[in-house]
């Protein structure tokens, strides 16, 4: 049974930092591209950042220079370090795992709320 469990969300002031984590089980973690997506109220889910099995990263323009995605294959965990947070970063953040060779093997976590507000 595949499980992606996000943690680390919460309330932070503008300009602050937060790190969210996603622990995976039931998959061969090292063979999956891992991604973070977010969905704000009334908006579509959007890509935030991805990291491939080889460690290559890609970011949405809106978070470049502020967010950093990383992975620890020994712990089956992917992280998203978020700095210089803005109110527009407020959203539910979802973890995604997609097999590098079989893209139809695509899994989602339940999401974690990040709220940026003073």
N, C-alpha and C positions, 0 to 999 in steps of 0.2 A: 504494500500500500504506500503510495507516494504521499509525502507530507512536506509542505513548505510552511514554516512557522515564523512569521515576522515578529519582531519585538523592538522596543526602543523608541517608539513614537511618544508624543506628548505635546505639551504646551511650552513654547519658547518665545522669548521676546525678539522683535526685529533686530537683526544684526548678530543674533546668537547662533549657537551651533548645536547640532544633534547628530547622533549616529544611530541608524537603524540597521538591524541585523536580520538575516533570514537563514534559518537552519533547515537543511534538507535531509530527508531520509527516504529510503525506498527507491533511490535512483543512483546510477553511477555518476556521482557529482562531477568528477573531472571530465566527463564526456559531454557536459551540458554547457551551452551558453546561458549565463545567468543575467537577468535584467531586473531593473526597477522601473515600474510604471506608476503613474499617479492619476487620480481622478478627483477633480474638484466638483463641488455641487453644481449641477446643471451643465457640466462640461463632459466631453468625451475623455476616455482614458487615453493618456499620452505617454510616450516613451520618455524616461528620464535619463537612464544610462544602461549600457550593457557591457559585459565583459565576456569574451569568448573563452573557450577551453584553453586556448593558447595565451590568454592574458591580454589580448588586444581590447581596447576600450573605445566606446563611442558615447557622446553626450548630446543631449538636447542643447541647442544654442542658449536657451534661457538659463541653463545651470552651469555652462562651461566656466571654469575658473573658480567656481564656488563649491561644487560637489565632486566627490571622488568615490568611484566604485572600486572595490577590491574583493578578492576571494581568498579563502584559506581552504585548499582542497583536503588538508588533513583533518579539518573540523567540519567539512561539508557545509561551509557557511559563506555567505556573501554579505558584504557590508556596503552601506552608503553613508559616507561622511558628508554632512551638509553644513557648510559654513556660510556666514553672511546671509542668513536666512531673511526672506522678505515675506510680507503678508500674502503675496501671490503664490508662495510655495505651499500654502495651506491646502491640504488634500489628504485623501486616503492613499497611502503608498502600498503598492502591491509588488510582491516578488514573483518572478517568472523563471521557469527552467525550460529550456528547449534543447532537445538532443541535437548535437552538432551534425549528425549524419541522417537522423530521422526527424525532421522538423515537426512531423505530426505528433510526436511525443512531446507534448506541450502542457505544462502544469502551472497552476497559480496558487498563491497563498491566499489567506483570508483578508489580508490588508491590515495596516496599522495607521491610525490617525496621527497626522502631524498638523499642529495648529500654530501659526506664527502670529502673535498678537501682543500688544502692550496692555 
